[in-house]
Amino acid sequence: MKSCCMRVTTILCGTGKNCLYRGIIMIAAALKQQVCNTIDTRRDEIINIGESIMDAPELGFKEQRTADRVKETLEDLDLSYEEGLALTGVKAVLRGAKPGPTIALMGELDALQVPGHPRADPKTQAAHACGHNAQIAGLMGAAMGLAQPEITEQLAGNIVFFAVPAEEYVEINYRIGLIKSGQTTFLTGKQELVQLGQFDDIDMAIMIHTTGPDVSDGSMGLSPSSNGFVAKNIRFLGKASHAGGSPEKGVNALYAAQLSLSAINAQRETFRDEDCVRVHPIITKGGDLVNIIPAEVTMET
């Protein structure tokens, strides 16, 4: 039985002897196999990268150790890179010998705050509960497979290996501080990188993401779209008063916040499934003392 590659070339080329398309496809198949073999050979090294990042999770715009791990791997592959992009991003370009498009392979550097995670950082509560450690490991594995002279000699175009910061939307007050101090312009990494022009030389970007354990080993899928978001920080102002002695003199900001949450929840049944609306507010400050009527309450969504 013919291989899939041979069947495809027969469809494209028929059985003629001088088939350019067949030759191109066969060369591409051989190069692809070489890349895959290299990645398989370095399997343990790639897994170790992912595990080491899992054990050292960092929050957005603070991913110094994770960025250092990326840079070490790129240096071992003799790939030059730009660093400090949007504070911690790292970008390397593998240039092909022939003209063509520039394709970026991306991985995200940051972790989430998940206090109950078994591998969370005890100081920051950061944990790679969203699998970004696996993204970076995959990105470095792709670089190992592709950064070979035999590959670049046949490569039409360029490949960018791009480790990007701050995908998760956490520590908002810290990020607002970065904006106020002029260190960033936006609250997340990719927005900042777009603003800096770091995607201007890229024709297409590709990224993987881990999924749940119910998916068969080795399976993958394509997502047609993802939700964007609009971040809101809401501040409710009331009037402080002693809750035991004279509560009637106060204006309770927490009650106003509770009313707004109820109003949001009352709207949920009007959200159409096809619009994929998601609203998940949290109260980040509910007051100052239990015996004081809350004069200021803050909410994020």
Buried (B, 14 or more C-beta within 10 A) or exposed (E): EEEEBBEBBEEEBEEEEEBEBBEBBBEEBEBEEBBEEBBEEBEEBBEEBBBBBBEBBBBBBBBEBBBBBBBEBBEEBEBEBEBEBBBBBBBBBBEBEEEEEBBBBBBBBBBBBBEEBEBBBEEBBBBBBBBBBBBBBBBBBBBBBBBBEEBBEBBEBBBBBBBBBBBBBBBEEEBEEBEEEEEBEBBBBBBBBEEBEBBEEBEEBEBBBBEEEEEEEEEEEEEEEEEEEEEEEBEBEBEBBEBEEEEEEBBBBBBBBBEBBEEBEEEEEEEEEEEEEEEEBEBEBBBEEEEBBBBBBBBBB
